[in-house]
Amino acid sequence: MRALFVVTVAMICVLPVACGGGGGEADSPAVADTAAYTDSTAELLEQGMEQDEVRNLLGEPRTRVTMEGGQERWTYYSYDPQGQIVARTMIIFGDDATVAEVFHGQR
């Protein structure tokens, strides 16, 4: 019976950490989200950049949508230290898969 109690207590203590819980810094969307960026990085975007250049600069987008006409829209978010979205950048790629338009807005 005592062994069962020890195993149960050990599982209760270890399980949240093993399952990604624990409330650490990695739980913050700003840390966990590869599509998080800084405003100064987003300002480096230019028309004509290829998708690989954007990906190297900002990482993988949070969302990727194929729009009517075959153009792609990628969306990135910027977070404050509390994990709240403070800005969003949408990038429209033209038919040649290069940046056609960039929309950046603060929340």
N, C-alpha and C positions, 0 to 999 in steps of 0.2 A: 504494500500500500504506500509506503514511504517513497519507494522508487517511482511509482506512478505520479506522486505529488511533485517530485523533483523534475521529472520529465515534463509535466504540465507547466510548471513555473518556467522552465527553460524555454519551452516553446512560446509562451506568452511574451517573454523578454526578447527572443530572437526573431520571431515571425515578422513583426513590423519592419525591422531593418532588412530582412531577407526579401520582403515583398515590396521594397521601395518606399516604405513609410518612414516615419521618424522625424518629419518636419524639418529636415536639413535644408541647406541652401540649394541643393539640387532639385528640390520640389518646386522651386520658383519657376514660373514660365519663362522668365528672362534667362535663366540658366539652362533649363531643359529644352527650350525651343531653339532649334537651329536656324529658324527664320527670324530670330531677334537680331537687331542691328542698332547701330548708333546713328543719330541724325547726321553727323559729320561724314559717315561712310556713305549714306544714301545720297549725299550731295555730290559724290564722285561719279554718279551715273550720268552717262551721256548718250544722246541719240547715236545709233549706229553700233553700239556695243553688242557683241555676240552673247548668246545665252551662257556659254561657258565663262565669259568674263564676268557677267553678273553673278553667276553662281560662285565663282572664286572670290568675289568681293563681299557678297552678302550671305552665302551659304544657300541651302535648299529653301525654296519658298514655302510659306505656310500653306498657301493654296495655289493651285495651278489649274486654270480654266481655259478650255478651248472655246473661243467665241465664234459667233456666226461669221463665216468667211474664212475660218481656219486660223485666225490670229489667236495668240496665247496671251493670257493675263496672269501675271504672277503677283502675289500679295505678300508683303513682309510687314512685321509689326515691331515697334519699339516699346519697351516696358520700363516702368519706374521701379525703384528698389522693392516696392510692395507687390510687384507682379501685375500691376494695372497697365493696360494699353494706353500709351500716351501719344503715339503717332502711327500712321499707316502709310505705306508706300505701295502703290500699284504700278506695275510696269507692263506696258502693252508692247508685244513683239509683233513686228510686221510680217508680211508673207516671206521675207528673206531671213526670218528668225533673228533679226537684230532689233534693238530697242527703237521703237517708233515714238512712244510717249511715256512720260513719267509723271505720276500724280503723287504728291506728298502732302499729307495733311496732319496737323496736330489735333489731338482730341481735347 
